[in-house]
Amino acid sequence: MSHSPQIATLDKDGKEITTVGFNRFGFDSEVPLDVLRSLYLRSHYTLSTNNVNDVNDLDSGALDHQHAKFLQTHAAYQSKSIYHPDIQSISYTTLSRFPPVKLLPPNVRKRILVTGGAGFVGSHLVDRLMLLGHEVTVLDNFFTGSKTTVSHWIGHPNFEMVRHDVVEPFMIECDQIYHLACPASPPHYQANAVKTIKTSFMGTLNMLGLAKRTKARFLISSTSEVYGDPEVHPQTEDYWGHVNPIGPRACYDEGKRVAETLTYGFQRQDGVDVRVARIFNTYGPRMNPFDGRVVSNFIMQALKGEDMTVYGDGKQTRSFQYVHDLIDGLIALMNSDETRPVNIGNGDEFTIGEFAELVREIVEKVQDQDGDVRARRVNIVYRDMPTDDPQKRRPDTTRAKESLGWQPRWTVRMGLEEMVRYYKAKMAEGSI
């Protein structure tokens, strides 16, 4: 098979992105983008057949053609599982070999615990830390996470997967704790509001207790929701917020606020080394397509040829950051000396109406590149606004730029194109 022409990914300054991460604060987090993409962008089931008896005769060349534009040379590290669309069945295999990871000396290699590591953000963080050569333990109860997001590392000598709910204490020896465990989309965190508050408080209490015992550095993934429906725009870390403490979103908003309170309580009282990341809207591959978030909603509706639903008049604004930028920010914050809360987000602001049009345009572009025929152009329809949905949300990332040397590199357009290709591949293989 001849190589497809590789699609270049350009950052906000028009420079090609070939690596993500950096070497800063004595921690090297730089990995090649094509290696990272090979873990998520290509379809899990690289082969497809309607005849179970034809497995040995399969030629995956045509099916790999589109993904080769992004991946090139990493087929050796892919699953060879087979999807049978006629009987809706999958024949799983293990990886033939693991992707190459850095070989670090013991004094540099860290033991890192990632709670919620099978979730959307957690799995990308795990990929990065594994490729960098560290020992990673993932803790997840799979309420919203999925084993498939990190299954390509299971069996690796540097990796351990533990099914555990952080509401219960957990004992392990570690050097760093990334505490990401908590459902983060409204349908999930509102499904069991008491459990959400319990996870935010008890889960954080248990992980901070572990950090205190092991003297590990602790990073909590907080959220822009601590600002509520803000009266200050854009939001700096010094803004105290405007939150409804008894509304339908309060279980998450106030849960994260009390988790921050607890984190700084352990810092002041017990000297625990803490970091607080306030994460703004993030999107990317492995995002649950049915979690009710605006990016996944729009892409799935457009790919299925359904009308795209905008709530309210479409004038409310959001800023969206790509998941690779977020992981860069989390790793930078963890390894820096910044102990104050830090906003990690993208300052490029869109109205929801404009964003819907951009998603529609990119889905059509990818469909045209792949030779797909659309029955019709999808329309954008408007519905009533949900309760307590914030009108404006945009980070002031001055502190991240000054303290961490971090700022977003990915344009919304480039990130969306990757995400559209990911969902499109998942739909083709029958997994969504």
C-alpha positions in Angstrom: 0.0 0.0 0.0 1.4 3.4 -0.9 1.5 6.0 2.0 -1.3 8.5 2.0 -0.2 12.1 2.1 0.2 13.1 5.7 -2.1 15.8 7.0 -0.2 18.5 8.8 -1.5 19.9 12.1 -0.8 23.6 12.5 -0.9 25.6 15.7 -2.3 29.1 16.3 0.8 30.7 14.7 0.7 28.5 11.6 3.6 26.3 12.8 3.4 22.5 12.4 2.8 20.6 15.6 5.0 17.4 15.6 5.3 17.0 19.4 3.2 17.7 22.5 4.7 18.5 25.9 7.9 20.2 26.9 11.0 19.9 29.0 10.4 22.2 31.9 10.6 22.3 35.7 13.0 19.3 35.6 10.4 17.1 34.0 10.5 16.0 30.4 7.0 15.5 29.0 7.6 15.8 25.3 6.4 12.9 23.1 5.9 12.7 19.3 2.3 13.5 18.2 2.1 10.7 15.7 2.9 8.1 18.4 0.3 9.6 20.7 -2.3 9.6 17.9 -1.6 5.9 17.2 -3.2 5.2 20.6 -6.5 6.8 20.0 -7.2 8.1 16.4 -7.1 4.8 14.5 -10.1 2.4 14.7 -9.6 -0.3 17.3 -10.8 -3.0 14.9 -8.5 -2.5 12.0 -10.1 -5.4 10.0 -13.6 -5.9 9.0 -15.3 -8.8 7.3 -18.8 -10.1 6.6 -17.6 -13.7 6.5 -16.2 -15.3 9.7 -14.3 -17.8 7.5 -12.4 -15.1 5.6 -10.4 -13.9 8.5 -7.1 -15.1 7.1 -7.7 -13.4 3.7 -8.3 -9.9 5.0 -6.6 -7.0 3.5 -6.9 -4.0 5.8 -5.2 -1.6 3.3 -8.3 0.3 2.2 -9.7 0.5 5.7 -6.4 2.0 7.0 -6.1 4.4 4.2 -7.8 7.4 5.9 -6.0 6.9 9.2 -2.7 6.6 7.5 -2.9 10.3 6.7 -2.4 10.9 10.4 -0.4 7.9 11.6 2.1 6.4 9.1 4.5 3.8 10.5 2.8 2.7 13.8 0.7 -0.3 12.7 3.0 -2.7 14.6 1.6 -1.3 17.9 -2.1 -1.6 16.9 -4.7 -4.2 17.9 -5.6 -6.7 15.2 -9.1 -7.2 16.4 -11.8 -8.0 13.8 -15.2 -6.5 13.5 -18.0 -8.6 11.8 -20.7 -6.0 10.9 -23.2 -8.7 9.6 -23.5 -10.4 13.0 -22.5 -7.3 15.1 -19.6 -9.3 16.7 -16.0 -8.5 17.6 -13.1 -10.9 17.8 -10.6 -9.3 20.2 -6.9 -9.8 20.3 -4.2 -8.5 22.5 -1.7 -6.1 21.2 1.2 -7.8 19.3 3.5 -5.4 21.2 3.3 -2.3 23.3 4.2 1.1 21.9 7.8 2.0 22.8 8.2 3.9 26.1 11.2 5.8 27.4 13.7 3.9 29.5 14.2 6.1 32.6 16.8 5.5 35.3 15.1 4.7 38.7 16.0 8.1 40.2 14.0 9.8 37.4 11.1 7.4 37.0 8.1 8.4 39.1 5.4 6.2 40.6 2.2 8.1 39.6 -1.4 7.5 40.7 -4.1 8.7 38.4 -7.7 8.5 39.9 -10.3 8.6 37.2 -7.6 7.4 34.8 -10.0 5.5 32.6 -12.0 8.6 31.8 -11.7 11.1 28.9 -9.0 13.4 30.4 -7.4 10.7 32.6 -6.8 8.3 29.7 -4.9 10.9 27.7 -2.8 11.8 30.8 -2.1 8.0 31.3 -1.0 7.7 27.6 1.4 10.6 28.0 2.9 9.4 31.4 3.3 5.9 30.1 5.1 7.0 26.9 7.4 9.1 29.1 8.5 5.9 30.9 6.9 6.4 34.3 5.1 3.8 36.4 1.4 4.5 36.3 -1.5 3.1 38.5 -5.0 3.9 37.3 -7.8 3.9 39.9 -11.3 4.0 38.4 -14.8 2.6 39.3 -15.9 2.8 35.6 -19.0 4.9 36.4 -18.3 7.1 33.5 -14.8 5.8 32.5 -14.2 2.8 30.3 -11.6 0.1 30.4 -11.2 0.4 26.6 -9.6 3.8 26.9 -6.5 2.3 28.6 -6.8 -1.3 27.5 -3.8 -0.9 25.2 -1.5 -0.6 28.3 -2.9 -3.6 30.2 -0.1 -6.1 30.8 2.7 -3.5 30.4 5.2 -3.8 33.3 4.9 -0.1 34.1 1.1 -0.1 34.2 -1.5 -1.2 36.7 -5.3 -0.9 36.5 -7.4 -1.1 39.7 -11.2 -1.1 39.9 -11.8 1.0 43.0 -14.1 3.8 44.2 -12.2 6.7 45.7 -15.0 7.2 48.3 -13.3 4.2 50.0 -9.7 4.6 51.3 -6.9 3.2 49.1 -3.3 2.4 50.1 -0.3 2.5 47.7 3.2 4.0 47.5 3.5 6.9 45.0 5.3 10.1 44.2 2.6 12.0 42.5 -1.2 11.9 42.6 -3.4 13.3 39.8 -6.9 13.3 41.4 -9.3 13.4 38.4 -12.0 11.1 39.7 -15.5 12.7 39.5 -18.3 12.6 36.8 -18.0 15.9 35.0 -20.9 16.2 32.5 -24.4 17.3 33.7 -26.3 14.1 32.9 -23.8 12.0 34.8 -23.2 14.2 37.8 -27.0 14.9 38.1 -27.9 11.2 37.9 -26.9 10.8 41.5 -26.3 14.1 43.1 -25.5 12.8 46.6 -22.9 10.4 45.1 -21.3 13.3 43.2 -20.9 15.4 46.4 -19.7 12.3 48.2 -17.1 11.6 45.5 -15.9 15.2 45.5 -15.6 15.4 49.3 -14.7 11.8 50.5 -12.7 11.0 47.4 -10.6 14.1 47.8 -10.3 13.5 51.6 -9.0 10.0 51.0 -6.5 11.0 48.3 -5.2 13.9 50.3 -4.8 11.5 53.3 -2.7 9.2 51.0 -0.6 12.2 49.8 0.0 13.1 53.4 1.1 9.6 54.3 3.4 9.0 51.3 4.6 12.7 51.0 3.4 12.6 47.4 2.6 15.8 45.4 -1.1 16.1 44.9 -3.0 17.7 42.0 -6.7 18.1 42.0 -8.7 18.7 38.8 -11.1 21.4 39.8 -13.3 23.2 37.3 -14.4 26.5 35.8 -17.8 25.6 37.4 -16.4 26.9 40.7 -17.1 30.4 39.1 -20.8 29.4 38.5 -22.6 31.9 36.2 -19.8 34.6 36.5 -20.4 38.3 36.8 -16.8 39.0 35.9 -15.5 38.3 32.4 -13.0 36.8 31.7 -12.6 34.9 35.0 -9.3 35.2 36.9 -8.3 32.8 39.7 -9.0 35.5 42.3 -12.7 35.7 41.4 -14.8 34.0 44.1 -17.7 32.9 41.9 -21.4 33.3 41.6 -22.9 29.9 42.3 -26.4 28.7 43.1 -25.8 26.4 46.1 -29.2 24.6 45.8 -29.6 24.3 42.0 -29.4 21.2 39.8 -25.7 21.8 39.1 -24.8 22.5 42.7 -23.8 18.9 43.5 -20.9 19.4 41.1 -20.1 23.1 41.5 -20.2 23.1 45.3 -18.6 19.7 45.5 -15.5 21.0 43.6 -15.5 24.2 45.7 -15.4 22.2 49.0 -12.7 19.9 47.4 -10.5 23.0 46.9 -11.2 24.1 50.5 -10.2 20.6 51.7 -7.0 20.7 49.5 -5.8 24.0 50.9 -6.8 22.8 54.4 -4.4 19.9 54.1 -1.7 22.2 52.7 -2.0 24.7 55.6 -2.5 22.2 58.4 -0.4 19.2 57.3 2.1 20.7 54.8 0.8 18.6 51.9 2.3 19.7 48.6 -0.8 20.6 46.5 -1.7 21.9 43.1 -5.2 23.0 41.9 -6.1 23.1 38.2 -9.3 24.8 37.3 -10.2 23.2 34.0 -12.4 25.0 31.4 -14.4 23.3 28.6 -12.2 20.6 27.0 -12.9 18.3 24.1 -11.1 15.6 22.1 -11.1 11.9 21.2 -12.5 9.5 23.8 -15.1 12.0 25.0 -18.3 10.1 25.7 -20.5 10.8 22.7 -23.6 10.6 24.8 -22.6 12.7 27.8 -24.7 15.7 26.8 -21.7 18.1 26.2 -22.1 20.6 23.4 -19.1 19.4 21.3 -19.9 15.7 21.3 -23.6 16.5 20.8 -23.0 18.6 17.7 -20.5 16.2 16.1 -22.6 13.1 16.7 -25.8 14.8 15.3 -23.9 16.1 12.3 -22.3 12.7 11.5 -25.7 11.0 11.8 -27.3 13.6 9.5 -29.6 14.8 12.3 -30.4 18.4 13.0 -28.0 20.1 15.5 -29.7 21.3 18.7 -28.7 24.6 20.2 -30.2 25.5 23.6 -31.3 29.1 24.1 -30.8 31.7 21.4 -27.2 30.5 20.6 -25.7 33.8 21.9 -24.2 32.3 25.1 -20.5 31.9 24.8 -18.0 29.1 25.6 -14.3 28.7 25.1 -13.0 25.3 24.1 -9.5 23.8 24.6 -8.2 20.6 23.0 -7.3 17.8 25.3 -3.5 17.8 24.4 -3.3 21.4 25.6 -4.9 20.5 28.9 -2.6 17.5 29.5 0.4 19.9 28.8 -1.0 22.3 31.4 -1.7 19.6 34.0 1.8 18.1 33.8 3.4 21.6 33.8 1.4 22.6 36.9 2.2 19.3 38.7 5.9 19.8 38.2 6.1 23.5 38.8 6.3 25.4 42.1 2.9 27.1 41.6 0.6 26.3 44.6 -2.2 28.8 43.8 -5.2 27.7 41.7 -4.5 27.9 38.0 -7.0 28.3 35.2 -6.3 25.9 32.3 -8.4 26.8 29.3 -8.5 28.4 25.9 -9.3 32.1 25.6 -10.8 31.8 22.1 -14.4 32.5 22.6 -17.3 31.3 20.4 -21.0 31.8 20.6 -22.8 28.4 20.7 -24.5 29.3 17.4 -21.1 30.0 15.7 -19.7 26.8 17.1 -22.5 24.8 15.7 -21.8 26.2 12.2 -18.1 25.5 12.6 -18.7 21.8 13.6 -21.1 21.4 10.6 -18.5 22.8 8.3 -15.7 20.5 9.6 -17.9 17.4 9.5 -18.8 18.2 5.9 -15.1 18.7 5.1 -14.1 15.3 6.5 -17.1 13.6 4.8 -16.0 15.1 1.5 -12.4 14.0 2.0 -13.6 10.4 2.7 -15.9 10.4 -0.3 -19.1 10.1 1.8 -22.4 11.2 0.3 -24.7 13.3 2.5 -28.5 12.8 2.1 -29.0 16.5 3.0 -27.3 19.4 4.8 -28.1 19.2 8.5 -30.0 22.2 10.0 -29.3 24.0 13.3 -32.5 24.1 15.5 -33.0 26.0 18.7 -34.5 24.7 22.0 -35.3 26.2 25.5 -32.3 26.9 27.8 -31.6 24.5 30.7 -31.7 25.8 34.3 -28.6 27.5 35.6 -26.7 27.2 32.3 -24.0 29.9 32.4 -24.2 32.6 29.8 -20.5 33.3 29.6 -17.4 31.3 30.5 -13.9 32.3 29.4 -10.6 31.9 31.3 -8.0 34.5 32.1 -4.9 32.3 31.7 -2.4 35.0 32.6 -1.2 33.0 35.7 -0.6 29.9 33.6 1.4 31.8 31.0 3.5 33.6 33.7 4.0 30.7 36.2 4.0 27.7 33.9 5.0 29.1 30.5 1.9 27.4 29.2 -0.6 28.6 26.6 -2.9 26.7 24.2 -1.3 25.6 20.9 -4.2 23.8 19.2 -6.8 25.7 17.2 -10.4 24.7 17.7 -10.6 23.8 14.0 -7.7 21.3 14.1 -8.9 19.7 17.3 -12.4 19.3 16.0 -11.1 17.6 12.8 -9.3 15.0 14.9 -12.4 14.5 17.1 -14.7 14.1 14.0 -12.3 11.5 12.6 -12.3 9.6 15.9 -16.1 9.5 16.2 -16.4 8.6 12.5 -14.0 5.6 13.0 -15.9 4.5 16.1 -19.2 4.6 14.2 -17.7 2.6 11.3 -16.4 -0.1 13.7 -19.8 -0.3 15.4 -18.8 0.8 18.9 -21.0 3.9 19.0 
